[in-house]
Amino acid sequence: MKETRYNPQEIEPKWQQRWREADLFKCREDKTKEKFYCLEFFPYPSGDGLSVGHCRNYIPTDVICRYKRMRGFEVLHPMGWDAFGLPAENEAIKKKSHPSKTVPLYVANYKRQMNMVGLSYDWSREINSSTPEYYRWTQWIFLLLYKRGLAYRASAPVNWCPSCGTVLANEEVEGGKCWRCGSDAEKRNLPQWFFRITAYADRLADDLDLIDWPESIKTMQRNWIGRSEGVEFEMKIAGHDASMRVFTTRVDTVFGMSFAVLAPEHPLVDVITTPDKKSEVEAYVQKARMTSEIDRLSTERERDGVFTGAYAINPMNGEKVPVFIADYVLLTYGTGAIMAVPAHDTRDFDFAKRYNLPMPVVIAPDGWDGKPLSEAYVGVGTMVNSGQFNGLNSEIGAKKIAEYMTEKGIGQVKVNYRLRDWLISRQRYWGAPIPIVYCGQCGEVPVPESMLPVELPYVEHYQPSGTGESPLATIPEFVYTECPTCGGPAKRETDTMGGFACSSWYFLRYASPHCDYAPFEKDAVSYWLPVDLYVGGAEHAVMHLLYARFWTKVLHDAGLVPFVEPFQVLRNQGMVLAPDPRHKGVWVKMSKSKGNVVTPDEVVARYGADSLRVYELFVAPLDDSIQWSEEGINGMYRFLSRVWRLVEDYRKNYYKSWRDNISSARNETSESRALSRKTHQTLAKVTEDIETLQFNTAAAALMELTNEIYKYVQTVKIDGKSPVLSEALELLLLMLSPMAPHICDELWNKLGHEGFMLNLAWPDFDPEVAKADEITIVIQVNGKVRDKLTVPADTDAKTIEQLGLNSEKVRSIIEGKQIRKVIVVPGKLVNIVVAEQ
C-alpha cells in the first residue's frame, strides 16, 4: 500500500466542494428535535477581509455547532452582514467608490474566506442589512416603536463627529473620540430622532438576572443604566427669582453641603452668572463641550470648575453656598445639578481641597475625635451638626430627612438613571431611511406600512455635507413627496438610522429569512429563539447588546415574541495579539493600521485550514487573549500529520465491526485495557469540555490520546484486525472531526466508510471502561503534601485513611502529635490535621 503524505491543500478544497454539493450545512428544521441556535456577532464586511483574529470567534462556534448536530440537535448556524452604517460608508469613501458597489465585493470575500476555513454556515439563510428586503422590516419596527410612544424627535445637545459628519450616540464616543474614526467629538444642538430606551431601564437592569452572561458584561450594563434612588429637592438662588433642583443619593449629608454645582450646559448658568465671572464661565462651558461624557466622569481626571458668582440657599438650614459649574456634573443625569458635601464624597472632597472650600463633617465615623477628616468618609455613621437629626444612625436619618422634605414640600423621593434615550439619527447616506414625512397640514406623519420600504435612492455623491444635514436632503426626488394622510405636499425625513438599529433584530430574521409578509414568522421564532449561544467581543457591552435587549422587550410587549431576552448564553472570545512593528516587545491587537495583520489565507496556504482551526482552539481558553505564533500553527500541523500517519499506517488493521468482539479483546492484555480506558476517558473529557466551551483542554486530550495510540502500536505486535485499535482510531476521528473536519472526513473515507462524519452520532463513553484500575492518592499533613500512594481504584475511604496514617513518611511527622481529624476526599487525597506543638 502506497503511503500518502498529509496534504491539506489538496484534501480541503475537495471536501469543501463535496459539502457544498451535498448542501451539508442546510438546516432541515425538524421540529421534533431539540434545537440549538448558535450565533456570532453580526459582522460588517470590510475591504480588509478576515484576519486570524476574527477566526478566534468563528472557529469555536463552528465546533460547538458540529458537535451539537452529531448529538442529535437541530442546529441553526446562520451568517449575514451588518452592511449599513458608518463602517461601510467610510470604507467606500476611502476607496473612492460607492457602498452599493463595495459591500457586495467585501461580502463575497468574507464568504470565500469563511468557506476556506471550513465554517458550517447555512448560507440559504444569509441576510444583508443594506437590502430593501431587510431594511423594510427595520423601518417597520421603527414604526412599531413610534406607535408605542418609543420613537420621538427632539432638539438636544448631541455628540458630533466632524470627520464622519454625523451625530454619535453617547455609547459611540470613546475617550472623547468617535468610536469609528478616532476624531475628537464635539457638542452641537440639533433636532434628532431618539428611541425611548429609558422607559425600559428597570427591566433592562433587572432582567440581567435571567441570563447566563459574563458578570463583567452585566456589570457594564448595570453601570451604564446607572439606576440610583435618592431625593430631588429645590434650592433658591440668592438675589434671584430662579431656583435649582438637585438630586442626591445621600440626603443624610445635606447639612454638610458647602457648595453646589451645575452642569456647564445647564440653562440656569447664563441666568445666575455675575458679570465679573462671565468670560471665565463661558470659556469653561466651551471646553466642557469638547469633552466626552466618559472623560468627564473618569475618576482619574483632576476635578476642576468655575465659580459663577451666585449663591444657593440650603433649604434645611438656610445657609448660602457658592454655586460652581464643573464638567463632572452632567445635564443628562438627574437634574444636571448637585449639592456638594466634601466631607462625605470623594469627588467633592478633591474639588473642595483644590478651591479651599469648607468641609463640615455631618456623618461621624466610629471613634471620630471631632477634628477635620483627612479624606472623605463615605460610610454609615452617626449624624452630627445636623440639627434635629443629630444622633441618628445615618441610614435612619436619610429616611427621616426624606420624609421631612416631602412633608414640607421641599423635595421628593425619586429614582434616576444614568441611561439616556438612544439617539438613532445619522446625517449620513448609507443607512435605512427613517419612515417619517413632514406635512404642513398634518405635521409629523409616519409612512404607512403598505408603502414600506422607503427605499434609499442611488446617488453618485453621497459624502457627508458637513453642515449637519444628511446628503439625502440634497435629492429633490427623495425629499419631496405626498402626505400619506391628506395627499398634500410633504417632505421626507432625510436622516437615516444608525447601524445599530439593523443589528438590534437580525437574530430574529434568521428564523425565517425569506418571509415577505412580516419581519419574521411567529412560529419559527417561537421554535428557534432565544439564541442558545451568542459569541462576540466585549466591546459591544453597552451598545449592540443593550439595544438588542431593548428591541426584544418592545417586541415582546407588542405580543410578537414569547421571550424577553434574546441571548440566553453569551460568551466573549479573547483577542489575537501580534507584535507591534513600531515598538519592539509590545503585543497589540491585530490591525491594518499597525501593519501586523495575519490573514487566514496565508495560514491556510501554508498549513491548511484544519491546522489553523486546531491552533485557535488549543492555544488558550476561549475568553483569553493570545499571542499569535507561527510556531504554534506549525505544531498543530505536526499533530495532524501524526494523526494522518497513524491512520495511514494502521488502517489495514481497522475493521468496521469491531464492536462485535471489543469486550473480550479489551481484556486480552494490560496494554489493550489501558488503551481502551484512555480512549473512553478521553471521550468523557472531550464531551464535557466541548459542552462547557473548554476547547483548549479538549484539543490537548486528543493529543494525549494520539500519543497513547502510538505507544500502543509500538508496544503491541498487531497482526490482522484489531478491535482495540479500531475503536481507538474511530473514536479519535469522531472526537476530532468538529475541530478538524477536512482531515477527518478524508481519513474516515480511507477507513472504508462513505459520507460525512457530521452525519454520524457522537459516541457515548462507557464509564466502566473509563474507570481506572489504580489511582494515585495524595497524603497531606496540615495541607502539605508528604507522600503519594498508588491504590486499587475501588479502595474504600476507610482503607485509604488507614494507608495514609500508616505511611512511613507521614508517621515520622505525626508521631507524638494529637490528630484532630482526618479528611478523605475519595479518589484524590487524605489530609491529616494535627495539633501544632
DAQUIWO-V238323 format. One record per run of one state. SS is the DSSP state (~ for helix, > for strand, _ for the rest). FROM is the first residue (numbers start at 1). LEN is the number of residues. If there is no record, write none. Layout:
# DAQUIWO-V238323
ss->[SS,SS]
from->[FROM,FROM]
len->[LEN,LEN]
This chain:
# DAQUIWO-V238323
ss->[_,~,_,>,_,>,_,~,_,>,_,>,_,~,_,~,_,~,_,>,_,~,_,>,_,>,_,~,>,_,>,_,>,_,~,_,>,_,~,_,>,_,>,_,~,_,>,_,~,_,~,_,~,_,>,_,>,_,>,_,~,_,~,_,>,_,>,_,~,_,>,~,_,>,_,>,_,>,_,>,_,>,_,>,_,~,_,~,_,~,>,_,>,_,>,_,~,_,~,_,~,_,>,_,>,_,~,_,~,_,>,_,>,_,>,_,>,_,~,_,~,_,>,_,~,_,~,_,~,_,~,_,~,_,~,_,~,_,~,_,~,_,>,_,>,_,~,_,~,_,>,_,>,_]
from->[1,8,22,35,41,43,44,52,71,74,77,81,82,86,95,99,117,123,126,128,129,132,148,151,162,166,169,170,173,175,177,179,184,196,197,211,212,213,215,226,228,238,243,249,251,257,259,263,268,273,275,290,293,298,305,314,320,327,337,341,342,345,346,356,363,365,382,384,387,390,393,394,409,411,417,422,424,425,427,432,434,436,440,443,447,449,452,471,475,476,480,483,489,493,496,498,499,503,506,513,522,529,531,532,533,537,538,541,544,558,567,568,569,573,576,580,587,590,600,608,609,619,626,628,630,654,658,661,662,667,670,692,695,716,723,737,741,751,757,760,767,771,774,782,784,793,797,807,808,815,819,826,829,835]
len->[7,14,13,6,2,1,8,19,3,3,4,1,4,9,4,18,6,3,2,1,3,16,3,11,4,3,1,3,2,2,2,5,12,1,14,1,1,2,11,2,10,5,6,2,6,2,4,5,5,2,15,3,5,7,9,6,7,10,4,1,3,1,10,7,2,17,2,3,3,3,1,15,2,6,5,2,1,2,5,2,2,4,3,4,2,3,19,4,1,4,3,6,4,3,2,1,4,3,7,9,7,2,1,1,4,1,3,3,14,9,1,1,4,3,4,7,3,10,8,1,10,7,2,2,24,4,3,1,5,3,22,3,21,7,14,4,10,6,3,7,4,3,8,2,9,4,10,1,7,4,7,3,6,3]
